């Protein structure tokens, strides 16, 4: 449980870079397929602009 809370804390960090990395880690921990995780600038732009 403490591992999950640590990942959750990072995903909602006020530091944008930490929050981005934490949200990627959280998505992977929750079972989101790695190809669906927005873990690069290219994937983020494609998701929001297409």
C-alpha positions in Angstrom: 0.0 0.0 0.0 2.8 2.4 0.8 4.3 1.8 -2.7 1.0 2.7 -4.3 0.6 5.9 -2.1 4.2 6.9 -3.1 3.3 6.5 -6.8 0.1 8.4 -6.3 1.9 11.2 -4.5 4.4 11.6 -7.3 1.6 11.6 -9.9 0.0 14.6 -8.2 3.2 16.5 -7.3 3.2 20.3 -7.7 6.4 19.8 -9.6 5.3 19.4 -13.2 8.2 17.1 -14.2 7.7 14.8 -11.1 3.9 14.8 -11.8 4.5 13.7 -15.4 6.8 10.9 -14.5 4.6 9.9 -11.6 1.5 9.8 -13.8 3.3 7.5 -16.3 4.4 5.2 -13.4 0.8 5.3 -12.0 -0.7 4.4 -15.3 1.7 1.4 -15.8 1.0 0.3 -12.2 -2.7 0.3 -12.8 -2.3 -1.9 -15.9 -2.5 0.6 -18.8 -0.7 -0.9 -21.8 2.6 0.7 -22.3 1.8 1.7 -25.9 -1.2 3.7 -24.6 0.7 5.6 -21.9 1.5 9.2 -22.9 5.2 9.0 -22.0 6.7 11.2 -24.8 6.2 14.6 -26.3 5.2 12.9 -29.6 2.5 10.8 -27.9 1.1 13.7 -26.0 0.9 15.9 -29.1 -0.7 13.1 -31.2 -3.2 12.5 -28.4 -4.3 16.1 -27.9 -3.9 17.4 -31.5 -5.2 14.6 -33.6 
